[in-house]
Amino acid sequence: MQVYSNREESLMLNLRQKIVIALRLLVKYWWLRSKNDLRDLRKKGFEGLKTPDRPKTQVSVPVGFEGVKKLFVPFFVAVNAGIFLMIITMLIGALFYVGGRPELANPALQDAVPTIAPTSTPEPKKIRAIDVFDWLSQEEARELREKESVVNWAVLKNGGSKYSSLGITFNIEGSTWARSKPFIIEAASPEGTAVTFEVEGKIYNLNLLQPFTVESRPEKVFLFDTSGRLWEAMLSEVQFREVSVVQQELNTIILPNPNLSLSY
């Protein structure tokens, strides 16, 4: 076993420290040197790729009224010229419209006489003679069943009858009345002073000498005489009078008719 003295140990320690310091300095020098070389390499390498600076173009902006005039006067002139051209175009289009020719431009139509298209005018409702008379109420018509000499003019319709306060004096001496056998009136059966007959499939019961009109034939008036014979006359040729006046001229008594057709 080798034994060192204190002196030798201190010398060896100092030598180790110096070697360590030298190594540190060498490493630091190498690091600094490599860093500077890399920086120089980068600098020199990018210098060839760098675009040379170009001189910047300086725009001189005119200042003052003259500058503003030079900039905006051409702009306003162009705008006004466009508006003027647009107005001229609109006026020309309105004055000289080019489109489809109107009908009056056709020579064949210039001498043609205009025709008026016919219009359908509704015809006024035709008023019949029987529509201008007044009629008894249903209650008044029912009361006729209890009275004598009922010769009120009747209008027949659908099995019912409405009655007027007027009557007609029957006189065969004139040319107003004529014997009749109309196909719409049939099956006449007199009984006493009453008569039952059929019109268009409906049964009616009236008195002898009592004038009546069928609503489907409003231009005529009919009447059964005391012998049961049927007479007819034009409604426009007979004279209507108050029933009380007609009753005074009767030559016979007409009994009450409880079966007198009721008012519709």
C-alpha positions in Angstrom: 0.0 0.0 0.0 1.4 3.3 -1.1 1.2 6.1 1.4 1.4 9.8 0.3 2.5 12.5 2.5 0.5 15.7 3.1 2.6 17.7 0.8 2.2 15.3 -2.1 -1.6 15.2 -1.6 -1.9 19.0 -1.7 0.1 19.1 -5.0 -2.1 16.5 -6.6 -5.2 18.4 -5.6 -3.9 21.6 -7.1 -3.1 19.8 -10.3 -6.6 18.3 -10.5 -8.2 21.7 -10.0 -6.0 23.2 -12.7 -6.9 20.5 -15.1 -10.6 21.0 -14.4 -10.3 24.8 -14.9 -8.4 24.3 -18.1 -11.0 21.9 -19.5 -13.8 24.3 -18.6 -12.0 27.2 -20.3 -11.4 25.0 -23.4 -15.1 24.1 -23.5 -16.2 27.6 -23.1 -13.8 28.8 -25.8 -15.0 26.2 -28.2 -18.7 27.0 -27.5 -18.1 30.8 -28.0 -16.1 30.1 -31.1 -18.7 27.8 -32.6 -21.5 30.3 -31.7 -19.7 33.2 -33.5 -19.0 31.0 -36.5 -22.6 30.0 -36.8 -23.7 33.6 -36.5 -21.3 34.6 -39.3 -22.5 31.7 -41.4 -26.1 32.7 -41.0 -25.3 36.3 -41.8 -23.3 35.6 -44.9 -25.7 32.9 -46.1 -28.8 35.1 -46.0 -27.1 38.1 -47.5 -27.2 36.5 -51.0 -31.0 35.8 -50.6 -31.9 39.2 -49.3 -33.9 41.4 -51.9 -32.2 44.7 -52.3 -34.2 47.6 -51.0 -36.1 49.5 -53.7 -36.7 53.2 -53.5 -40.2 54.0 -52.3 -42.4 55.9 -54.6 -43.5 59.1 -53.1 -47.0 60.3 -54.0 -47.4 64.0 -53.9 -50.8 65.0 -52.8 -51.8 68.4 -54.1 -52.7 70.7 -51.4 -55.1 73.7 -51.5 -57.9 74.7 -53.9 -56.0 73.9 -57.0 -55.3 70.4 -55.8 -58.9 69.8 -54.9 -60.0 71.2 -58.2 -57.7 68.9 -60.1 -59.0 65.8 -58.3 -62.8 66.4 -58.1 -63.7 68.5 -61.1 -63.2 65.6 -63.6 -65.3 63.3 -61.3 -68.3 65.8 -61.2 -68.1 66.4 -64.9 -68.3 62.6 -65.6 -71.3 62.2 -63.2 -73.2 65.1 -64.7 -72.5 63.9 -68.2 -73.9 60.4 -67.3 -77.1 62.0 -65.7 -77.6 64.2 -68.8 -77.3 61.2 -71.1 -79.8 59.2 -69.1 -82.4 62.0 -69.2 -81.9 62.4 -72.9 -82.4 58.6 -73.4 -85.6 58.6 -71.3 -87.0 61.5 -73.3 -86.3 59.9 -76.6 -87.8 56.6 -75.4 -91.0 58.4 -74.4 -91.3 60.4 -77.6 -90.4 57.7 -80.0 -91.7 54.6 -78.4 -91.0 51.5 -80.4 -93.2 48.6 -79.6 -96.2 46.6 -80.8 -98.3 48.5 -83.3 -101.7 49.6 -81.9 -104.9 48.5 -83.5 -105.5 52.0 -85.0 -102.2 51.7 -86.9 -103.7 48.9 -88.9 -105.0 50.5 -92.2 -107.8 48.0 -92.4 -109.2 49.3 -89.1 -108.9 53.0 -89.8 -112.0 53.1 -92.0 -113.9 50.5 -90.1 -117.1 51.5 -88.4 -117.1 50.6 -84.7 -119.7 48.2 -83.7 -121.5 48.1 -80.3 -121.5 44.8 -78.6 -125.0 43.8 -77.6 -125.7 43.8 -73.9 -128.2 41.6 -72.2 -130.7 43.9 -70.5 -132.8 42.1 -67.9 -136.4 42.3 -68.8 -138.7 43.8 -66.2 -140.9 41.5 -64.4 -144.2 41.2 -66.2 -147.1 42.3 -64.1 -150.2 40.3 -64.7 -153.7 41.7 -64.3 -154.5 39.5 -61.4 -151.4 40.8 -59.5 -152.9 44.3 -59.0 -156.0 43.3 -57.0 -156.4 43.1 -53.3 -157.3 39.8 -51.7 -159.2 38.8 -48.6 -157.2 37.3 -45.7 -157.6 33.6 -44.9 -159.8 34.4 -41.9 -162.1 36.5 -44.1 -162.2 33.8 -46.8 -163.2 31.2 -44.1 -166.1 33.5 -43.1 -167.5 33.3 -46.6 -168.5 29.7 -45.9 -171.2 31.0 -43.6 -172.6 33.6 -45.9 -175.3 33.6 -48.6 -174.8 34.7 -52.2 -171.0 34.5 -52.2 -170.0 35.5 -55.7 -166.6 36.9 -54.9 -164.1 36.5 -57.7 -161.7 33.6 -57.0 -158.2 32.7 -58.2 -157.4 28.9 -58.1 -154.0 27.5 -57.5 -152.8 24.1 -56.1 -156.1 23.1 -54.7 -156.7 26.4 -52.8 -158.4 29.6 -53.7 -157.9 33.3 -52.8 -160.9 35.7 -53.0 -161.4 39.3 -53.9 -163.9 41.7 -52.6 -165.0 42.3 -56.1 -167.4 40.4 -58.3 -168.7 40.3 -62.0 -172.3 40.5 -63.2 -173.0 37.6 -65.5 -175.1 38.6 -68.6 -175.3 36.3 -71.6 -177.0 38.9 -73.8 -173.7 40.7 -74.4 -170.8 39.3 -76.5 -168.4 39.1 -73.5 -169.3 35.6 -72.3 -169.1 32.5 -74.5 -169.8 28.8 -73.8 -166.6 26.9 -73.0 -165.2 23.4 -72.7 -161.5 24.0 -71.7 -159.5 20.9 -71.3 -158.1 22.1 -67.9 -161.6 22.1 -66.3 -163.4 18.8 -66.1 -165.6 16.6 -63.9 -167.9 19.4 -63.0 -170.7 18.3 -60.6 -173.3 20.9 -59.6 -175.2 20.2 -56.4 -177.8 22.8 -55.3 -176.2 26.2 -55.7 -172.6 24.8 -55.3 -170.4 23.1 -57.9 -167.4 20.8 -57.6 -164.9 20.4 -60.4 -161.4 19.4 -61.2 -158.5 21.6 -62.5 -155.1 20.2 -63.3 -155.7 17.2 -61.0 -156.9 19.4 -58.0 -160.5 19.5 -56.7 -162.2 22.8 -56.1 -165.6 23.7 -54.6 -167.3 27.0 -55.5 -170.8 28.5 -56.0 -172.8 28.8 -59.2 -172.5 32.3 -60.8 -169.2 32.8 -58.9 -166.5 33.9 -61.3 -163.0 32.3 -61.1 -159.6 32.3 -62.8 -157.1 29.6 -63.0 -153.7 31.0 -61.9 -151.9 29.2 -64.8 -154.3 31.0 -67.3 -154.6 34.5 -65.8 -155.9 36.0 -68.9 -159.4 34.4 -68.7 -162.3 34.2 -66.2 -164.8 31.3 -66.0 -168.3 30.9 -64.5 -170.9 28.1 -64.0 -174.4 29.3 -64.6 -177.5 28.1 -62.6 -177.8 25.1 -65.1 -174.2 24.0 -64.5 -173.0 25.1 -67.9 -169.4 26.6 -68.1 -168.8 30.1 -69.6 -165.7 32.0 -70.2 -164.6 35.6 -71.0 -161.4 37.6 -71.4 -160.4 39.1 -68.1 -159.7 42.4 -69.8 -163.3 42.6 -71.1 -165.2 42.0 -67.9 -166.2 44.7 -65.5 -165.4 44.2 -61.8 -167.9 45.7 -59.3 -168.3 45.6 -55.5 -169.8 42.2 -54.4 -172.7 44.0 -52.7 -173.7 45.6 -56.0 -173.4 42.2 -57.9 -175.5 40.5 -55.2 -178.4 42.9 -55.7 -178.6 42.0 -59.4 -178.7 38.2 -58.8 -182.0 36.5 -59.9 -181.5 33.7 -57.5 -180.5 33.0 -53.9 -177.2 31.2 -53.4 -177.1 29.2 -50.2 -174.1 29.2 -47.9 -171.4 26.7 -49.0 -169.6 25.1 -46.1 -167.3 23.3 -48.5 -166.1 26.5 -50.2 -162.4 26.0 -51.1 -160.1 27.7 -48.5 -157.6 30.4 -49.3 -154.0 29.3 -50.1 
